[in-house]
Amino acid sequence: MPPRFVAWGVSEKNRGDGNRSARERLQQQRERDRAREKQRRVLIVSAAVVGVLGLAAVVGVIAAGGDKNSGSDKAGPVVAPTAATDEDGKPAIPTGRADAPSTLAVWEDFRCPACAQFENVMRDAVHELEASGALKVDYHLATLIDGNMGGSGSLRAANAAACAQDAGKFTAYHDTLYINQPPETDDAYGKNAKLIELAAKVPGLDTPTFRSCVNDGTHDSWVKKSHEAFQNGGFRGTPSVLLNGESIFPTKGNEQISPANLKKWVAEANKGKKPGTASPSAG
């Protein structure tokens, strides 16, 4: 017998009861309709990231309909993390050598499962290209899932990542958040205690200063500014990935993104150019 799929929010507790009233059936139908409308926001944007792991379809989340004020209601001055950039009003945390000839811009959300799939497949290739001086990366943090599904995990995790940047440990903590990402519907990252627990996996990060930054929401307003830039950027969803300003996710021309293709595209873009030699950006 094939598995039975139940819409979100609909209980199966009394499905065998044949004596339900018409009113109860109507109420449950309305609940199913509401659940379907919520699910309509989830969009398969690509069958991408086909690498050595043989991954299947990547599920992205549509940008339309998100809450501009997703996450915490806390408001305050915009406190940018250490060494953050704001080119063209697009807040970012840079990694790699500042004078690398190619730039990868990554717009992502720590609750986004497609972002985790992208990161977990492409991570080694990106780090290798950064280490060689061929590529630098600008990470732009969004809170799309909070707006579409409720909760505050996107905002809380992004603030914690910005706090890790202050400590010079953004890359390691960023990777830890994606490796340990909970299911999209589980707002575990909405709890600061969980984010501090994961910081213990990054040597030297779990300090009183880091904990205060996380618990105080020091960079909340900066994260919200970054999300506003995402909303104003015309992006379809997360992740959105651009190499030297050209979208490469899920494809560049007729080629799908993969670790091998990313290395090839960067090599083509850097032909005749010297690799970066500046000290790597903090983090």
Contacts in CASP RR format, 6 or more apart in sequence:
PFRMAT RR
TARGET T0000
AUTHOR 0000-0000-0000
METHOD contacts of the structure
MODEL  1
MPPRFVAWGVSEKNRGDGNRSARERLQQQRERDRAREKQRRVLIVSAAVV
GVLGLAAVVGVIAAGGDKNSGSDKAGPVVAPTAATDEDGKPAIPTGRADA
PSTLAVWEDFRCPACAQFENVMRDAVHELEASGALKVDYHLATLIDGNMG
GSGSLRAANAAACAQDAGKFTAYHDTLYINQPPETDDAYGKNAKLIELAA
KVPGLDTPTFRSCVNDGTHDSWVKKSHEAFQNGGFRGTPSVLLNGESIFP
TKGNEQISPANLKKWVAEANKGKKPGTASPSAG
6 12 0 8 1.000
7 31 0 8 1.000
7 32 0 8 1.000
7 35 0 8 1.000
7 36 0 8 1.000
7 39 0 8 1.000
8 35 0 8 1.000
8 38 0 8 1.000
8 39 0 8 1.000
8 185 0 8 1.000
9 31 0 8 1.000
9 35 0 8 1.000
10 28 0 8 1.000
10 31 0 8 1.000
10 32 0 8 1.000
10 35 0 8 1.000
14 20 0 8 1.000
38 149 0 8 1.000
41 61 0 8 1.000
41 62 0 8 1.000
41 65 0 8 1.000
41 148 0 8 1.000
41 149 0 8 1.000
42 59 0 8 1.000
42 60 0 8 1.000
42 61 0 8 1.000
42 62 0 8 1.000
43 59 0 8 1.000
43 60 0 8 1.000
43 61 0 8 1.000
43 62 0 8 1.000
44 57 0 8 1.000
44 58 0 8 1.000
44 59 0 8 1.000
44 60 0 8 1.000
45 58 0 8 1.000
45 59 0 8 1.000
45 60 0 8 1.000
45 62 0 8 1.000
45 114 0 8 1.000
45 236 0 8 1.000
45 237 0 8 1.000
45 250 0 8 1.000
46 57 0 8 1.000
46 58 0 8 1.000
46 60 0 8 1.000
46 249 0 8 1.000
46 250 0 8 1.000
46 251 0 8 1.000
47 56 0 8 1.000
47 57 0 8 1.000
47 58 0 8 1.000
47 250 0 8 1.000
48 57 0 8 1.000
48 58 0 8 1.000
48 249 0 8 1.000
48 250 0 8 1.000
48 251 0 8 1.000
48 256 0 8 1.000
48 257 0 8 1.000
49 55 0 8 1.000
49 58 0 8 1.000
49 117 0 8 1.000
49 118 0 8 1.000
49 121 0 8 1.000
49 122 0 8 1.000
49 250 0 8 1.000
49 256 0 8 1.000
49 257 0 8 1.000
49 258 0 8 1.000
50 256 0 8 1.000
50 258 0 8 1.000
51 121 0 8 1.000
51 258 0 8 1.000
51 259 0 8 1.000
51 260 0 8 1.000
52 259 0 8 1.000
53 121 0 8 1.000
55 117 0 8 1.000
55 121 0 8 1.000
58 114 0 8 1.000
58 117 0 8 1.000
58 118 0 8 1.000
58 250 0 8 1.000
59 113 0 8 1.000
59 114 0 8 1.000
60 112 0 8 1.000
60 113 0 8 1.000
60 114 0 8 1.000
60 237 0 8 1.000
60 238 0 8 1.000
61 109 0 8 1.000
61 112 0 8 1.000
61 114 0 8 1.000
61 144 0 8 1.000
61 145 0 8 1.000
61 148 0 8 1.000
61 237 0 8 1.000
61 238 0 8 1.000
62 148 0 8 1.000
62 236 0 8 1.000
62 237 0 8 1.000
63 144 0 8 1.000
63 230 0 8 1.000
63 231 0 8 1.000
63 234 0 8 1.000
63 235 0 8 1.000
63 236 0 8 1.000
63 237 0 8 1.000
63 238 0 8 1.000
65 147 0 8 1.000
65 148 0 8 1.000
66 144 0 8 1.000
66 147 0 8 1.000
66 148 0 8 1.000
66 231 0 8 1.000
67 146 0 8 1.000
67 147 0 8 1.000
67 148 0 8 1.000
67 150 0 8 1.000
68 227 0 8 1.000
68 228 0 8 1.000
68 231 0 8 1.000
69 224 0 8 1.000
70 143 0 8 1.000
70 144 0 8 1.000
70 146 0 8 1.000
70 147 0 8 1.000
70 150 0 8 1.000
70 151 0 8 1.000
70 152 0 8 1.000
70 154 0 8 1.000
70 155 0 8 1.000
70 227 0 8 1.000
71 143 0 8 1.000
71 146 0 8 1.000
71 147 0 8 1.000
71 150 0 8 1.000
71 151 0 8 1.000
71 152 0 8 1.000
71 153 0 8 1.000
71 154 0 8 1.000
71 155 0 8 1.000
71 156 0 8 1.000
72 152 0 8 1.000
72 155 0 8 1.000
72 156 0 8 1.000
72 217 0 8 1.000
72 220 0 8 1.000
74 217 0 8 1.000
74 220 0 8 1.000
75 221 0 8 1.000
76 220 0 8 1.000
76 221 0 8 1.000
77 221 0 8 1.000
78 221 0 8 1.000
78 222 0 8 1.000
78 225 0 8 1.000
79 218 0 8 1.000
79 219 0 8 1.000
79 221 0 8 1.000
79 222 0 8 1.000
80 86 0 8 1.000
80 91 0 8 1.000
80 219 0 8 1.000
80 222 0 8 1.000
81 93 0 8 1.000
81 162 0 8 1.000
81 163 0 8 1.000
81 165 0 8 1.000
81 166 0 8 1.000
81 170 0 8 1.000
81 219 0 8 1.000
81 222 0 8 1.000
82 165 0 8 1.000
82 166 0 8 1.000
82 168 0 8 1.000
82 282 0 8 1.000
83 93 0 8 1.000
83 94 0 8 1.000
83 165 0 8 1.000
83 281 0 8 1.000
83 282 0 8 1.000
84 91 0 8 1.000
84 92 0 8 1.000
84 93 0 8 1.000
84 94 0 8 1.000
84 162 0 8 1.000
84 165 0 8 1.000
84 222 0 8 1.000
85 91 0 8 1.000
85 92 0 8 1.000
85 93 0 8 1.000
85 94 0 8 1.000
85 138 0 8 1.000
86 92 0 8 1.000
89 229 0 8 1.000
90 138 0 8 1.000
90 140 0 8 1.000
90 226 0 8 1.000
90 229 0 8 1.000
91 140 0 8 1.000
91 141 0 8 1.000
91 222 0 8 1.000
91 225 0 8 1.000
91 226 0 8 1.000
91 229 0 8 1.000
92 105 0 8 1.000
92 138 0 8 1.000
92 139 0 8 1.000
92 140 0 8 1.000
92 226 0 8 1.000
93 138 0 8 1.000
93 139 0 8 1.000
93 141 0 8 1.000
93 161 0 8 1.000
93 162 0 8 1.000
93 165 0 8 1.000
93 170 0 8 1.000
93 283 0 8 1.000
94 136 0 8 1.000
94 137 0 8 1.000
94 138 0 8 1.000
94 139 0 8 1.000
94 281 0 8 1.000
95 130 0 8 1.000
95 136 0 8 1.000
95 137 0 8 1.000
95 139 0 8 1.000
95 170 0 8 1.000
95 171 0 8 1.000
95 280 0 8 1.000
95 281 0 8 1.000
95 283 0 8 1.000
96 130 0 8 1.000
96 133 0 8 1.000
96 135 0 8 1.000
96 136 0 8 1.000
96 137 0 8 1.000
96 280 0 8 1.000
96 281 0 8 1.000
97 130 0 8 1.000
97 133 0 8 1.000
97 136 0 8 1.000
97 275 0 8 1.000
97 276 0 8 1.000
97 277 0 8 1.000
97 278 0 8 1.000
97 279 0 8 1.000
97 280 0 8 1.000
97 281 0 8 1.000
98 136 0 8 1.000
98 278 0 8 1.000
98 281 0 8 1.000
99 276 0 8 1.000
99 277 0 8 1.000
99 278 0 8 1.000
100 130 0 8 1.000
100 133 0 8 1.000
100 134 0 8 1.000
100 135 0 8 1.000
100 136 0 8 1.000
100 275 0 8 1.000
100 276 0 8 1.000
101 134 0 8 1.000
101 269 0 8 1.000
101 270 0 8 1.000
101 273 0 8 1.000
101 274 0 8 1.000
101 275 0 8 1.000
101 276 0 8 1.000
102 129 0 8 1.000
102 134 0 8 1.000
102 135 0 8 1.000
102 136 0 8 1.000
102 243 0 8 1.000
102 244 0 8 1.000
102 266 0 8 1.000
102 269 0 8 1.000
102 270 0 8 1.000
103 135 0 8 1.000
103 136 0 8 1.000
103 137 0 8 1.000
103 138 0 8 1.000
103 243 0 8 1.000
103 244 0 8 1.000
103 245 0 8 1.000
104 126 0 8 1.000
104 135 0 8 1.000
104 136 0 8 1.000
104 137 0 8 1.000
104 138 0 8 1.000
104 241 0 8 1.000
104 242 0 8 1.000
104 243 0 8 1.000
105 137 0 8 1.000
105 138 0 8 1.000
105 140 0 8 1.000
105 241 0 8 1.000
105 242 0 8 1.000
105 245 0 8 1.000
106 137 0 8 1.000
106 138 0 8 1.000
106 139 0 8 1.000
106 140 0 8 1.000
106 239 0 8 1.000
106 240 0 8 1.000
106 241 0 8 1.000
107 140 0 8 1.000
107 142 0 8 1.000
107 230 0 8 1.000
107 235 0 8 1.000
107 237 0 8 1.000
107 238 0 8 1.000
107 239 0 8 1.000
107 240 0 8 1.000
107 241 0 8 1.000
108 115 0 8 1.000
108 118 0 8 1.000
108 119 0 8 1.000
108 139 0 8 1.000
108 140 0 8 1.000
108 141 0 8 1.000
108 142 0 8 1.000
108 238 0 8 1.000
108 239 0 8 1.000
108 240 0 8 1.000
109 115 0 8 1.000
109 141 0 8 1.000
109 142 0 8 1.000
109 143 0 8 1.000
109 144 0 8 1.000
109 145 0 8 1.000
109 154 0 8 1.000
109 158 0 8 1.000
109 238 0 8 1.000
110 141 0 8 1.000
110 153 0 8 1.000
110 154 0 8 1.000
110 157 0 8 1.000
110 158 0 8 1.000
110 161 0 8 1.000
110 177 0 8 1.000
110 178 0 8 1.000
110 181 0 8 1.000
110 189 0 8 1.000
111 145 0 8 1.000
111 146 0 8 1.000
111 149 0 8 1.000
111 153 0 8 1.000
111 154 0 8 1.000
111 157 0 8 1.000
111 181 0 8 1.000
111 184 0 8 1.000
111 187 0 8 1.000
111 189 0 8 1.000
112 144 0 8 1.000
112 145 0 8 1.000
112 154 0 8 1.000
112 184 0 8 1.000
112 238 0 8 1.000
112 239 0 8 1.000
113 181 0 8 1.000
113 183 0 8 1.000
113 184 0 8 1.000
114 238 0 8 1.000
114 239 0 8 1.000
115 178 0 8 1.000
115 238 0 8 1.000
115 239 0 8 1.000
116 178 0 8 1.000
116 181 0 8 1.000
118 239 0 8 1.000
118 241 0 8 1.000
118 249 0 8 1.000
118 257 0 8 1.000
119 175 0 8 1.000
119 178 0 8 1.000
120 178 0 8 1.000
120 179 0 8 1.000
121 258 0 8 1.000
121 259 0 8 1.000
122 257 0 8 1.000
122 259 0 8 1.000
122 262 0 8 1.000
123 175 0 8 1.000
123 178 0 8 1.000
124 259 0 8 1.000
125 259 0 8 1.000
125 260 0 8 1.000
125 262 0 8 1.000
125 263 0 8 1.000
126 135 0 8 1.000
126 137 0 8 1.000
126 262 0 8 1.000
127 171 0 8 1.000
128 263 0 8 1.000
129 135 0 8 1.000
129 262 0 8 1.000
129 263 0 8 1.000
129 266 0 8 1.000
130 136 0 8 1.000
130 137 0 8 1.000
130 280 0 8 1.000
132 275 0 8 1.000
133 275 0 8 1.000
133 276 0 8 1.000
133 277 0 8 1.000
134 266 0 8 1.000
134 267 0 8 1.000
134 270 0 8 1.000
134 275 0 8 1.000
134 276 0 8 1.000
135 266 0 8 1.000
136 281 0 8 1.000
139 170 0 8 1.000
139 174 0 8 1.000
140 226 0 8 1.000
140 229 0 8 1.000
140 230 0 8 1.000
141 158 0 8 1.000
141 161 0 8 1.000
141 162 0 8 1.000
141 223 0 8 1.000
141 226 0 8 1.000
141 227 0 8 1.000
142 154 0 8 1.000
142 158 0 8 1.000
142 226 0 8 1.000
142 227 0 8 1.000
142 230 0 8 1.000
142 238 0 8 1.000
143 153 0 8 1.000
143 154 0 8 1.000
143 155 0 8 1.000
143 158 0 8 1.000
143 223 0 8 1.000
143 224 0 8 1.000
143 227 0 8 1.000
144 154 0 8 1.000
144 227 0 8 1.000
144 230 0 8 1.000
144 237 0 8 1.000
144 238 0 8 1.000
145 153 0 8 1.000
145 154 0 8 1.000
145 184 0 8 1.000
146 152 0 8 1.000
146 153 0 8 1.000
146 154 0 8 1.000
146 155 0 8 1.000
147 154 0 8 1.000
149 184 0 8 1.000
149 185 0 8 1.000
150 187 0 8 1.000
151 187 0 8 1.000
151 190 0 8 1.000
152 187 0 8 1.000
152 190 0 8 1.000
153 187 0 8 1.000
153 188 0 8 1.000
153 189 0 8 1.000
153 190 0 8 1.000
154 189 0 8 1.000
155 190 0 8 1.000
155 220 0 8 1.000
155 223 0 8 1.000
155 224 0 8 1.000
156 189 0 8 1.000
156 190 0 8 1.000
156 191 0 8 1.000
156 192 0 8 1.000
156 195 0 8 1.000
156 214 0 8 1.000
157 177 0 8 1.000
157 189 0 8 1.000
157 190 0 8 1.000
157 195 0 8 1.000
158 219 0 8 1.000
158 223 0 8 1.000
158 226 0 8 1.000
159 213 0 8 1.000
159 214 0 8 1.000
159 217 0 8 1.000
159 218 0 8 1.000
159 219 0 8 1.000
159 220 0 8 1.000
159 223 0 8 1.000
160 173 0 8 1.000
160 177 0 8 1.000
160 192 0 8 1.000
160 195 0 8 1.000
160 196 0 8 1.000
160 199 0 8 1.000
160 213 0 8 1.000
160 214 0 8 1.000
161 170 0 8 1.000
161 173 0 8 1.000
161 174 0 8 1.000
161 177 0 8 1.000
162 170 0 8 1.000
162 213 0 8 1.000
162 218 0 8 1.000
162 219 0 8 1.000
162 222 0 8 1.000
162 223 0 8 1.000
163 210 0 8 1.000
163 213 0 8 1.000
163 214 0 8 1.000
163 218 0 8 1.000
163 219 0 8 1.000
164 170 0 8 1.000
164 172 0 8 1.000
164 173 0 8 1.000
164 174 0 8 1.000
164 199 0 8 1.000
164 202 0 8 1.000
164 205 0 8 1.000
164 210 0 8 1.000
164 283 0 8 1.000
165 282 0 8 1.000
165 283 0 8 1.000
166 209 0 8 1.000
166 210 0 8 1.000
166 213 0 8 1.000
167 204 0 8 1.000
167 205 0 8 1.000
167 207 0 8 1.000
167 209 0 8 1.000
167 210 0 8 1.000
168 282 0 8 1.000
168 283 0 8 1.000
169 202 0 8 1.000
169 204 0 8 1.000
169 205 0 8 1.000
169 283 0 8 1.000
170 282 0 8 1.000
170 283 0 8 1.000
171 283 0 8 1.000
172 202 0 8 1.000
172 205 0 8 1.000
172 283 0 8 1.000
173 198 0 8 1.000
173 199 0 8 1.000
173 202 0 8 1.000
173 205 0 8 1.000
176 198 0 8 1.000
176 199 0 8 1.000
176 201 0 8 1.000
176 202 0 8 1.000
177 189 0 8 1.000
177 195 0 8 1.000
177 198 0 8 1.000
180 198 0 8 1.000
180 201 0 8 1.000
182 188 0 8 1.000
182 189 0 8 1.000
188 194 0 8 1.000
189 195 0 8 1.000
192 214 0 8 1.000
192 215 0 8 1.000
195 214 0 8 1.000
196 206 0 8 1.000
196 210 0 8 1.000
196 211 0 8 1.000
196 214 0 8 1.000
199 205 0 8 1.000
199 206 0 8 1.000
199 210 0 8 1.000
199 214 0 8 1.000
200 206 0 8 1.000
212 218 0 8 1.000
213 219 0 8 1.000
230 238 0 8 1.000
230 240 0 8 1.000
239 249 0 8 1.000
240 247 0 8 1.000
240 249 0 8 1.000
241 247 0 8 1.000
241 248 0 8 1.000
241 249 0 8 1.000
241 257 0 8 1.000
242 248 0 8 1.000
243 252 0 8 1.000
243 262 0 8 1.000
243 265 0 8 1.000
243 266 0 8 1.000
243 269 0 8 1.000
244 269 0 8 1.000
246 252 0 8 1.000
248 257 0 8 1.000
248 262 0 8 1.000
248 265 0 8 1.000
249 257 0 8 1.000
250 256 0 8 1.000
250 257 0 8 1.000
251 257 0 8 1.000
252 261 0 8 1.000
252 265 0 8 1.000
255 261 0 8 1.000
END
